[in-house]
């Protein structure tokens, strides 16, 4: 089905309903409901989600399976994680053991551990800025993470981290906040296929030789989002969960 016609069929409330059927959202919601909640638990839970998102690349199988594995792991190890967090100790060893024994995310784990060590600087920001403030202003979160990680605020890993934070913070604060319209969509192989299948002028040679410009793809989806008044991270959910299932078999 033509992508532009498909998007016009959905109002925003329907998109959010589809988004909240995402297995990634449900995995985080399930973890939130099973954890015994203390005064510091919100900060720990959301910090773990951001850490998890920053190493969610080159995974085996799917993001959904990895997110479910992560959710199950933090439920079972919550007391250990909580003790370290309260004592202001890092959880790098926990992540190392988790990844090296993971079914879905053990590739290049040493590089991912280096990322997590770099992200430890974020703890200092939490002391000054509350997670609820980040929930209300996700552009601020995007800016702070991109600076700490020394990455563009259009980087798919960084924008994806904001998206997963939004999933988690929605369950923590029981308050829905729209993703900002200016935060870019994270372009991966699935979105590239959707783009290619809808834009006939992208030649098969370009696709075959992987010469498609990701900036052009990002702009394409950004323009679609703005035209339909749907924040790109919400459009991402609609395309990945519903459009792919129905039209990209």
C-alpha positions as CSV (number, residue, x, y, z in Angstrom):
1,X,0.0,0.0,0.0
2,X,1.2,3.5,-0.8
3,X,2.8,4.8,2.4
4,X,1.4,8.4,2.2
5,X,-2.2,7.1,1.8
6,X,-1.6,4.6,4.6
7,X,-0.5,7.2,7.2
8,X,-3.5,9.4,6.5
9,X,-5.8,6.6,7.7
10,X,-4.6,7.1,11.3
11,X,-5.4,9.7,13.9
12,X,-2.9,10.3,16.7
13,X,-4.9,8.3,19.4
14,X,-4.9,5.3,17.2
15,X,-1.2,5.5,16.6
16,X,-0.6,5.6,20.4
17,X,-2.8,2.6,20.9
18,X,-0.7,0.7,18.3
19,X,2.5,2.0,19.9
20,X,1.5,0.7,23.3
21,X,1.0,-2.8,21.8
22,X,4.7,-2.8,21.0
23,X,6.4,-5.8,22.7
24,X,9.2,-3.4,23.8
25,X,6.7,-1.1,25.5
26,X,5.0,-4.1,27.1
27,X,8.2,-5.6,28.4
28,X,9.2,-2.4,30.1
29,X,5.7,-2.0,31.5
30,X,5.8,-5.5,32.9
31,X,9.1,-4.9,34.6
32,X,7.8,-1.6,36.1
33,X,4.8,-3.5,37.5
34,X,6.9,-6.4,39.0
35,X,9.6,-4.3,40.7
36,X,9.2,-3.4,44.4
37,X,9.2,0.4,44.2
38,X,11.3,2.5,46.6
39,X,12.0,6.3,46.5
40,X,15.1,5.9,44.2
41,X,13.6,3.2,42.0
42,X,12.3,5.5,39.3
43,X,15.8,6.9,38.7
44,X,17.4,3.5,38.6
45,X,14.7,2.1,36.3
46,X,15.0,4.9,33.8
47,X,18.8,5.0,34.0
48,X,18.9,1.3,33.1
49,X,16.6,1.8,30.2
50,X,18.9,4.5,28.8
51,X,21.9,2.3,29.3
52,X,20.1,-0.6,27.5
53,X,19.2,1.6,24.6
54,X,22.7,2.9,24.0
55,X,24.0,-0.7,23.5
56,X,21.0,-1.9,21.4
57,X,22.8,-2.4,18.1
58,X,24.3,-5.4,16.3
59,X,21.9,-7.6,18.3
60,X,20.8,-11.1,17.4
61,X,17.2,-11.6,16.3
62,X,15.2,-8.6,17.2
63,X,14.9,-5.5,19.5
64,X,11.8,-7.0,20.9
65,X,13.5,-10.2,22.1
66,X,16.4,-8.2,23.5
67,X,14.1,-5.8,25.4
68,X,12.2,-8.8,26.9
69,X,15.4,-10.4,28.0
70,X,16.5,-7.1,29.6
71,X,13.2,-6.7,31.4
72,X,13.3,-10.2,32.8
73,X,17.0,-9.7,33.9
74,X,16.4,-6.5,35.8
75,X,13.3,-8.0,37.5
76,X,15.4,-11.0,38.8
77,X,18.5,-8.8,39.7
78,X,16.7,-5.8,41.0
79,X,18.1,-6.1,44.6
80,X,21.7,-6.2,43.3
81,X,21.1,-3.2,41.0
82,X,19.4,-1.2,43.6
83,X,22.2,-1.8,46.2
84,X,24.8,-0.6,43.7
85,X,22.7,2.4,42.8
86,X,22.1,3.5,46.3
87,X,25.8,3.1,47.2
88,X,26.6,5.2,44.0
89,X,28.6,2.3,42.5
90,X,28.5,1.7,38.8
91,X,26.9,-1.4,37.3
92,X,29.5,-2.1,34.6
93,X,30.3,-5.6,35.9
94,X,26.6,-6.5,35.9
95,X,26.3,-5.4,32.3
96,X,29.4,-7.3,31.4
97,X,28.1,-10.6,32.9
98,X,24.7,-9.9,31.4
99,X,25.9,-9.3,27.8
100,X,28.5,-12.2,27.8
101,X,25.7,-14.6,28.8
102,X,22.9,-12.9,26.7
103,X,21.0,-14.8,24.0
104,X,20.5,-11.6,21.9
105,X,23.3,-9.1,22.7
106,X,26.7,-10.5,23.1
107,X,28.3,-9.1,19.9
108,X,31.2,-6.6,20.4
109,X,30.4,-6.4,24.1
110,X,33.7,-4.8,24.9
111,X,32.9,-1.8,22.7
112,X,29.4,-1.6,24.3
113,X,31.0,-1.7,27.8
114,X,33.1,1.2,26.8
115,X,29.9,3.1,25.8
116,X,28.4,2.4,29.2
117,X,31.5,3.6,31.0
118,X,31.3,6.8,29.0
119,X,27.6,7.2,29.9
120,X,28.5,7.1,33.6
121,X,28.8,10.9,33.4
122,X,25.0,11.0,33.1
123,X,24.8,10.2,36.8
124,X,26.0,13.7,37.6
125,X,23.2,15.2,35.5
126,X,20.6,13.2,37.3
127,X,21.7,14.9,40.6
128,X,20.9,18.3,39.0
129,X,18.0,17.5,36.7
130,X,15.2,15.2,37.6
131,X,14.0,12.4,35.3
132,X,10.5,13.9,35.4
133,X,12.0,17.1,33.9
134,X,13.5,15.0,31.1
135,X,10.1,13.3,30.6
136,X,8.5,16.7,30.2
137,X,11.3,18.0,28.0
138,X,12.8,15.1,25.9
139,X,14.7,17.6,23.7
140,X,16.8,18.4,26.7
141,X,17.4,14.7,27.3
142,X,18.4,14.3,23.6
143,X,20.8,17.2,23.9
144,X,22.4,16.0,27.2
145,X,22.9,12.4,26.0
146,X,24.4,13.5,22.6
147,X,26.9,15.7,24.4
148,X,28.0,13.0,26.8
149,X,28.3,10.4,24.1
150,X,29.8,12.9,21.7
151,X,27.3,11.9,19.0
152,X,25.0,13.9,16.7
153,X,21.5,14.5,18.1
154,X,20.3,12.8,14.8
155,X,22.2,9.6,15.5
156,X,19.9,6.6,15.4
157,X,21.3,5.2,18.7
158,X,20.7,8.5,20.5
159,X,17.2,9.1,19.2
160,X,16.3,5.5,19.8
161,X,17.4,6.0,23.5
162,X,15.1,8.9,23.8
163,X,12.2,6.8,22.4
164,X,12.8,4.0,24.8
165,X,13.1,6.5,27.7
166,X,9.7,7.8,26.6
167,X,8.3,4.3,26.8
168,X,9.7,3.8,30.3
169,X,8.9,7.3,31.7
170,X,5.3,7.0,30.5
171,X,4.8,4.0,32.8
172,X,6.8,5.5,35.7
173,X,5.1,8.9,35.8
174,X,1.6,7.6,34.6
175,X,1.6,10.6,32.3
176,X,1.7,10.7,28.5
177,X,4.0,13.2,26.9
178,X,4.3,13.5,23.1
179,X,7.7,13.0,21.5
180,X,8.9,16.4,20.2
181,X,8.3,16.9,16.5
182,X,12.0,17.9,15.9
183,X,13.6,14.7,17.2
184,X,14.6,12.6,14.2
185,X,13.4,9.1,13.4
186,X,16.1,6.4,13.9
187,X,16.8,5.0,10.4
188,X,17.7,1.3,10.3
189,X,17.4,-1.5,7.8
190,X,13.7,-1.9,8.4
191,X,12.9,1.8,7.6
192,X,15.3,1.7,4.6
193,X,13.2,-1.2,3.2
194,X,10.0,0.8,3.7
195,X,11.5,3.8,2.0
196,X,12.9,1.8,-0.9
197,X,9.5,0.0,-1.5
198,X,7.7,3.4,-1.7
199,X,10.1,5.5,-3.7
200,X,10.5,4.0,-7.1
201,X,13.3,6.5,-8.1
202,X,15.7,4.8,-5.7
203,X,17.4,2.4,-8.2
204,X,18.0,-1.2,-7.4
205,X,21.7,-0.7,-7.9
206,X,21.8,1.9,-5.2
207,X,19.9,-0.5,-2.9
208,X,22.1,-3.4,-3.8
209,X,25.3,-1.5,-3.3
210,X,24.1,0.1,-0.1
211,X,24.7,3.6,-1.4
212,X,21.4,5.0,-0.2
213,X,22.0,8.2,1.8
214,X,20.6,7.9,5.3
215,X,20.2,11.6,5.6
216,X,17.8,11.6,2.6
217,X,15.8,8.8,4.2
218,X,15.7,10.6,7.5
219,X,14.5,13.8,5.8
220,X,11.9,11.8,3.8
221,X,10.3,10.5,7.0
222,X,10.7,13.8,8.8
223,X,8.8,15.5,6.0
224,X,6.1,12.8,6.2
225,X,5.8,13.3,9.9
226,X,5.5,17.0,9.8
227,X,3.0,17.0,6.9
228,X,0.8,14.6,8.9
229,X,1.5,16.3,12.3
230,X,2.9,13.1,13.8
231,X,6.1,13.3,15.8
232,X,8.7,11.2,14.0
233,X,9.3,8.8,16.9
234,X,5.5,8.1,17.0
235,X,5.5,7.6,13.2
236,X,8.4,5.2,13.7
237,X,6.1,3.0,15.9
238,X,3.3,3.0,13.4
239,X,5.6,1.9,10.6
240,X,7.5,-0.7,12.5
241,X,4.6,-2.3,14.3
242,X,1.6,-2.0,11.9
243,X,2.8,-1.1,8.4
244,X,5.7,-3.7,8.3
245,X,3.4,-6.5,9.5
246,X,0.7,-5.8,6.9
247,X,2.7,-4.7,3.8
248,X,6.3,-5.7,4.1
249,X,6.1,-9.5,4.2
